Amino acid sequence: MSGRDQLVLQEVVARAQQRLAVADIVKAIRAELFDKQLAVIDDTSKLVAPICSRRAGKTNIWPRAATICALERPRSLIRIWAVSLLRAKQLVWDELIRLHQRHKLEVKYNETTHTMKFPNGSEIRLLGADKLKEAEKKRGDKTAMEIIIESQLFGGYLEKIVDDIAGPGLADLDGTFYCEGTPGPVCAGHWYSISGGNDTASRWISPGR
């Protein structure tokens, strides 16, 4: 075997080992979720909008879903939106760090840009939608996953983010849009529409409820 062939073989073996390591970590992360959470992240639809009961484990699922995507899809961008950047950080930033530390993931955190970068080139980015002008600047990014937390709080602005600002960026990578929330105060609007109707949609509830 030539020196070049040996290098190629070593690279193939190294990549196979990396895939196995990622698969083991993903399996361990998935084991932390219960059946209804797994059903959400395994849904093959491109727009998934579960209605959740309060205390249903929403802050548990999204750090794990985002991290699994980052691990399995190198050089991908995953964005997590909340009604404000502060709210996004309050809900998932610390939970993401604890998850990564528990599974010994080498992730670089930047609290100024609110980003988390993985060795494979993937990135999780937190965003707020409280300022229309700033949200408009988020157009054009190619993303593998978009997550909106507490969708019921976005009102009429939700449709613009889903269909106009963030949604188109998923097309190139065949990504998925997740919108999550509790039933809104009015049985109307975009959140009511995409979640299937508060009165008929399937529910994501915690075990034992």
C-alpha positions in Angstrom: 0.0 0.0 0.0 1.4 3.4 -1.0 1.8 6.3 1.4 -1.1 8.1 -0.3 -3.3 5.1 0.1 -2.4 4.8 3.8 -3.4 8.5 4.3 -6.7 7.9 2.6 -7.4 4.9 4.7 -6.5 6.7 7.9 -8.9 9.5 6.9 -11.7 7.1 6.2 -11.2 5.4 9.5 -11.0 8.7 11.4 -14.3 9.8 9.8 -16.0 6.6 10.6 -14.9 6.9 14.2 -16.2 10.4 14.4 -19.6 9.3 13.0 -19.8 6.5 15.7 -18.9 9.0 18.4 -21.6 11.4 17.3 -24.1 8.6 17.1 -23.3 7.6 20.6 -23.7 11.2 21.9 -27.0 11.6 20.0 -28.3 8.4 21.4 -27.5 9.6 24.9 -29.1 12.9 24.4 -32.3 11.3 23.0 -32.4 9.1 26.1 -33.0 12.3 28.1 -36.3 13.0 26.3 -39.7 11.3 26.8 -41.9 9.8 24.1 -43.9 12.9 23.2 -40.8 15.1 22.9 -39.1 12.5 20.7 -42.3 12.4 18.5 -41.9 16.1 17.9 -38.2 16.1 16.9 -38.8 12.9 14.8 -41.7 14.4 12.9 -40.9 14.5 9.2 -43.0 17.6 8.5 -41.1 20.8 7.5 -43.3 22.9 9.8 -43.9 21.4 13.2 -46.1 23.3 15.6 -47.0 21.5 18.9 -49.3 23.0 21.5 -47.8 22.3 24.9 -49.2 22.4 28.3 -47.4 24.5 30.9 -44.5 22.7 32.6 -44.4 20.3 29.7 -40.6 20.2 29.3 -40.2 22.8 26.6 -36.9 24.1 28.0 -35.6 20.5 27.8 -36.4 19.7 24.2 -35.1 22.6 22.3 -31.5 22.6 23.6 -31.4 18.9 22.8 -33.0 19.2 19.4 -30.7 22.0 18.4 -27.6 20.2 19.6 -28.5 17.0 17.9 -29.0 18.9 14.6 -25.6 20.6 15.1 -23.9 17.3 15.7 -25.5 15.4 12.8 -25.3 18.2 10.3 -21.8 19.7 10.0 -21.4 23.4 9.0 -25.1 24.0 9.7 -26.8 27.0 11.4 -29.6 26.5 14.0 -31.5 29.5 15.2 -33.6 29.7 18.3 -36.0 32.7 18.5 -37.9 34.1 21.4 -40.1 37.2 21.8 -36.9 39.0 23.0 -33.2 38.1 23.0 -33.2 38.3 26.8 -36.1 35.8 26.9 -34.3 33.4 24.6 -31.2 33.5 26.8 -33.2 33.0 29.9 -34.9 30.0 28.5 -32.1 28.0 26.8 -28.6 29.4 27.1 -27.7 27.9 30.5 -29.6 24.7 29.7 -27.5 24.4 26.4 -24.3 24.8 28.4 -25.2 22.2 31.0 -26.2 19.8 28.3 -22.9 20.2 26.4 -20.8 19.9 29.6 -22.7 16.8 30.7 -21.9 15.1 27.3 -18.3 16.6 27.2 -18.9 18.5 24.0 -16.2 21.0 22.9 -18.3 24.1 22.2 -17.2 27.7 22.0 -19.6 30.1 23.6 -19.8 33.8 22.8 -22.2 35.8 25.1 -21.8 38.9 23.0 -23.1 37.4 19.8 -25.2 34.8 21.6 -23.7 32.0 19.5 -22.4 28.5 20.2 -19.9 27.0 17.7 -19.1 23.3 17.4 -15.8 21.8 16.1 -17.6 20.5 13.0 -18.5 24.1 11.9 -22.1 24.1 13.1 -23.5 26.9 15.1 -26.5 27.5 17.4 -27.6 31.2 17.5 -30.1 32.8 19.8 -32.3 35.6 18.4 -35.0 38.0 19.7 -38.0 39.2 17.7 -38.8 42.3 19.8 -37.4 44.7 17.2 -38.7 44.5 13.7 -35.7 46.3 12.2 -33.2 43.8 13.8 -35.3 40.8 12.9 -35.4 41.9 9.3 -31.6 41.7 9.2 -31.8 37.9 9.8 -33.0 37.3 6.2 -30.9 35.3 3.8 -29.1 32.9 6.2 -29.1 29.3 5.2 -30.4 27.3 8.2 -30.9 23.7 9.0 -33.3 24.4 11.9 -35.4 27.3 13.1 -37.1 27.2 16.5 -39.6 29.7 17.8 -40.2 29.5 21.6 -43.5 30.7 23.1 -45.1 31.3 19.7 -48.4 32.5 21.3 -46.6 35.7 22.4 -45.6 36.8 18.9 -49.1 37.8 17.7 -49.4 38.9 14.1 -45.6 39.1 13.8 -45.3 35.2 13.9 -46.5 34.9 10.3 -43.9 37.3 9.0 -41.0 35.5 10.7 -42.2 32.0 9.7 -43.2 32.8 6.1 -41.0 35.8 5.2 -37.9 36.3 7.3 -36.8 32.9 8.6 -38.7 30.2 6.6 -37.2 30.7 3.2 -33.7 30.1 4.6 -34.5 26.5 5.3 -35.1 25.6 1.7 -31.4 25.1 0.6 -30.7 22.6 3.4 -34.1 21.1 3.5 -34.4 22.2 7.1 -37.3 22.1 9.6 -39.2 24.9 11.3 -40.4 24.3 14.9 -42.9 26.6 16.5 -43.9 25.8 20.1 -46.3 27.4 22.5 -49.3 27.2 24.8 -52.8 27.9 23.6 -53.3 31.6 22.8 -56.0 33.8 24.3 -57.9 34.0 21.0 -58.9 31.2 18.7 -57.6 33.0 15.6 -54.3 34.2 14.1 -51.3 32.5 12.6 -50.3 30.5 15.7 -53.9 29.1 16.0 -53.7 28.2 12.3 -50.4 26.5 12.1 -50.9 24.5 15.3 -54.1 23.0 13.8 -56.5 24.9 16.0 -56.3 25.0 19.8 -59.5 22.9 20.1 -58.5 20.0 17.8 -54.6 19.8 17.7 -52.7 17.0 19.3 -51.2 18.0 22.6 -47.6 17.7 23.8 -48.0 17.1 27.6 -45.6 15.9 30.2 -45.7 12.4 31.5 -48.3 11.8 34.1 -50.5 14.7 33.2 
